[in-house]
Amino acid sequence: MADAGFLDPDQIDEWLAYAATEESEDGEPRRVDPYVVFGIVLGIVILVGMILLRPTGASQAQSDDLAALGIPTDFHRATVLDVTESPCAGLETLVCTVVRFEITEGPDESFVFTQEFPPSAAMPQLASGDRVVLSRVTPSGTVDAVVAGPCSFDAETQCESIELTIIDGRAVERRHSRCFRAAKQ
């Protein structure tokens, strides 16, 4: 008797003859398994989708357009260092929540950033050690000059005027001048 792992030469010929026929044993044509057809079609659809939906430079241009509008497109993790309350800058009658964050990833990693939040029901309850995600809007302009002089609304008050060149999404330069009341000495 032959080993069970091997076929007799007569059986090999029988298998080759069976594989060459296009009809099943009952005389009907062989049918293709619908699962095989579905798998092949699904594979083709996935391949075409990957080609059509691959990332291109257009997505980066759209991201830049959103950033020019002031919509955040960069997000980085940070840790809350401390949370304190103090009078709001410019409006001492209100008590603001002042939060110090340390950026833990991204281009400003290890930078300590302070944000003042006015009283609001939407203000999240933050505590020292909390991990948060902060958005970052890349500046789209430069400070050209900071000039001290009398304020336009009160000649006896000193103001600082900041001249900015802002480059918007269409690379158009616009100059802005803004007056800020100088801090009391």
C-alpha positions in Angstrom: 0.0 0.0 0.0 1.2 3.4 -0.8 1.9 6.1 1.8 -1.2 8.1 2.6 0.6 11.4 1.9 1.3 10.5 -1.8 -1.0 9.8 -4.7 -0.6 6.9 -7.1 0.2 7.9 -10.7 -3.2 6.7 -11.7 -4.8 9.1 -9.2 -2.7 12.0 -10.5 -4.0 11.4 -14.0 -7.5 11.3 -12.6 -7.1 14.6 -10.8 -5.7 16.3 -13.9 -8.6 15.0 -16.0 -11.1 16.3 -13.4 -9.4 19.8 -13.3 -9.5 20.0 -17.1 -13.2 19.5 -17.4 -15.6 22.5 -17.3 -18.5 20.5 -16.0 -19.2 19.1 -12.6 -19.8 15.4 -12.0 -23.6 15.8 -12.5 -23.0 17.3 -16.0 -23.8 21.0 -15.2 -21.3 23.7 -15.9 -19.1 24.6 -12.9 -20.3 27.8 -11.1 -17.9 30.4 -9.7 -18.2 30.8 -6.0 -20.0 34.1 -5.3 -17.7 34.8 -2.3 -14.7 34.6 -4.6 -16.3 37.1 -7.0 -17.3 39.4 -4.1 -13.7 39.3 -2.7 -12.2 40.1 -6.1 -14.6 43.0 -6.7 -14.1 44.3 -3.1 -10.3 44.2 -3.6 -10.5 46.2 -6.9 -12.8 48.8 -5.2 -10.4 49.2 -2.3 -7.4 49.6 -4.7 -9.2 52.2 -6.8 -10.3 54.0 -3.6 -6.8 54.1 -2.3 -5.5 55.6 -5.5 -8.3 58.2 -5.8 -8.2 59.3 -2.1 -4.5 59.4 -1.6 -3.2 62.6 0.2 -2.1 65.3 -2.2 -0.7 68.8 -1.9 -4.2 70.2 -2.3 -5.1 69.1 1.2 -2.2 71.1 2.6 -3.3 74.1 0.6 -6.8 73.8 2.1 -5.3 73.6 5.6 -3.3 76.8 4.9 -6.5 78.5 3.8 -8.2 77.6 7.0 -5.2 78.8 9.1 -5.3 82.2 7.2 -8.9 82.5 8.4 -7.8 81.9 12.0 -9.1 78.4 12.2 -6.7 76.2 14.2 -5.1 73.4 12.2 -2.2 72.5 14.6 -3.0 70.7 17.8 -0.5 69.8 20.5 -0.6 68.1 23.9 0.1 70.2 27.0 0.1 69.8 30.8 -1.6 72.3 33.2 1.1 73.6 35.6 -1.2 75.7 37.8 -4.5 77.4 38.0 -5.0 80.7 39.8 -7.6 83.4 40.0 -6.9 87.1 39.6 -8.5 90.3 38.4 -8.9 90.3 34.6 -6.4 92.4 32.7 -8.2 95.6 31.5 -11.4 94.8 33.5 -10.4 94.6 37.1 -14.0 94.2 38.3 -14.1 90.6 37.0 -12.1 87.7 38.3 -10.4 85.6 35.6 -9.0 82.2 35.8 -5.3 82.2 34.8 -3.9 78.9 33.6 -0.3 78.1 33.0 0.3 75.3 30.4 3.5 73.5 29.5 3.5 72.4 25.9 4.7 68.7 25.8 4.9 68.1 22.0 5.3 70.0 18.8 7.5 72.9 17.7 7.1 74.7 21.0 7.8 71.7 23.3 8.7 72.8 26.9 7.4 76.3 26.3 5.3 77.6 29.2 2.2 79.4 28.0 -0.2 81.5 30.2 -3.9 81.9 29.2 -6.4 84.1 31.0 -10.0 82.9 30.9 -12.8 85.3 31.7 -15.7 84.0 33.9 -17.9 81.8 31.7 -20.1 78.7 32.0 -18.1 77.2 29.1 -14.8 77.5 31.1 -13.5 74.0 31.6 -12.6 73.0 35.2 -8.8 72.6 35.0 -6.5 71.5 37.8 -2.7 71.2 38.1 -1.5 68.1 36.3 -4.4 67.8 33.8 -3.4 66.8 30.3 -5.0 68.9 27.6 -4.8 69.5 23.8 -4.2 73.0 22.7 -4.7 74.5 19.3 -2.1 76.7 17.7 -2.7 79.2 14.9 0.6 79.9 13.1 1.0 83.7 12.8 0.5 84.9 9.3 2.2 88.2 9.6 5.0 90.2 11.2 5.2 93.1 13.6 6.8 96.0 11.7 7.0 98.6 14.4 5.9 99.4 17.9 5.6 103.2 18.4 4.7 105.0 21.7 2.8 108.2 21.5 -0.4 110.1 22.6 -3.6 108.1 22.2 -6.1 109.3 19.5 -9.0 109.2 22.0 -7.1 111.0 24.8 -4.0 113.1 24.1 -2.8 113.0 27.7 -2.7 109.2 27.7 0.3 107.3 26.3 -0.5 104.5 23.9 1.6 102.0 22.0 0.8 101.6 18.3 1.7 98.3 16.6 2.1 98.2 12.9 1.5 94.7 11.4 1.9 93.2 8.0 -0.7 90.4 7.6 -0.4 88.0 4.8 -3.8 86.4 4.1 -4.5 83.1 2.2 -4.0 84.9 -1.2 -0.6 86.2 -0.2 -1.9 89.8 -0.1 -0.2 92.1 2.3 -2.3 94.4 4.5 -1.0 96.9 7.0 -2.8 97.4 10.2 -2.2 99.8 13.0 -3.6 99.2 16.5 -3.4 101.4 19.6 -3.0 99.9 23.1 -3.0 101.9 26.3 0.4 101.7 27.8 0.7 100.1 31.2 0.8 102.5 34.1 4.3 102.9 35.5 
